[in-house]
Amino acid sequence: MFRFTKENVEKTLKLNEGYTKSTYYQGKNFRETNNYRIHDGNLFVSSEGKSSWADSRFKNEYKCDDDQVRRFLRNNKDDLNLPE
């Protein structure tokens, strides 16, 4: 079983420079698209969506914290190049 230690997270992000993935969620009165990308050894998310309220459109971009990065890597490890 592969463990995402601090060193392995850094190596995995470097090995997968340029990787992108999009996710889409739609629920009752809400929809959201998240675009993930690995750049310069960091994971960034661009999030865009809206809800049923008239002024509810949003568009955010942010750098993920350590917990978000580990969760993303664990959930997508089958699609990524992992270090030996």
N, C-alpha and C positions, 0 to 999 in steps of 0.2 A: 504494500500500500504506500503510495506516494504522499509525503507530508509536505505541506506548504509552510516551511520555516521561512524566516526572513530572507535567508540566502537563496532558497529555492524560488521564492516569489520574485526576487530581483532577477535571477537567471531566467525564469520563465517569461517575464515581461521583456527582457532583452532579446530572447530567442523569437518572440512573437511580435516584434516591432512592425507596425502597420496593420495588425489584425483589426478587423471591424466586425461588428455583429449588431443586428437590429432586432428589437423585440416590440411586439404590439399587444396592448391589452385593451379590451372593450368590455365595459360592464354597464349596468343600468345608469344612464345619465353621465357616463364618464368614458373617455378614451384617452390613451396615451401611447406615444411611440418613443422608445429609448434607443439611441444609437451609441454603442460603446466603441471606443477605439483606443489602441495602445500606441502611445507616442512618447518618445524620450524616457522610456522606462516607467511611465505612469499610465494609469487607466483613467480615461475621461468619459463622461456621459453627457450627451446632449438629449434633453428631455423636452418633448413638445406634446401638448394635448389641450383638451377642453372638457368642461362639464356642462351641465344644463343651465347654469347661471349665465346671464347675458354678458357679463364681463369676466368670464372664467377662463379665457384662453391664456396659456402660459408657454414660455419657452425658456429653458434654463440650460446652462452648461457649467459643469463643475468637475473638479478632480476628485476621484474617489479616495476615501480614507482606507487604512489598512484592512479593516474588517470587510468593507465592500469589495476590495480587491481580492481578498481570499475567497469570499463567497462566489464572486464571478469566476475565478479560476477553478474552484472546485466544481461548479455547475457546468463548466465548459471544457473540462480537462480532456475530453475525448476529441475535441476539435483543435486543440493546441499542441504545439511542440513542447514537450517537457524535457528538462535537463536529465542527463544520465545519472 
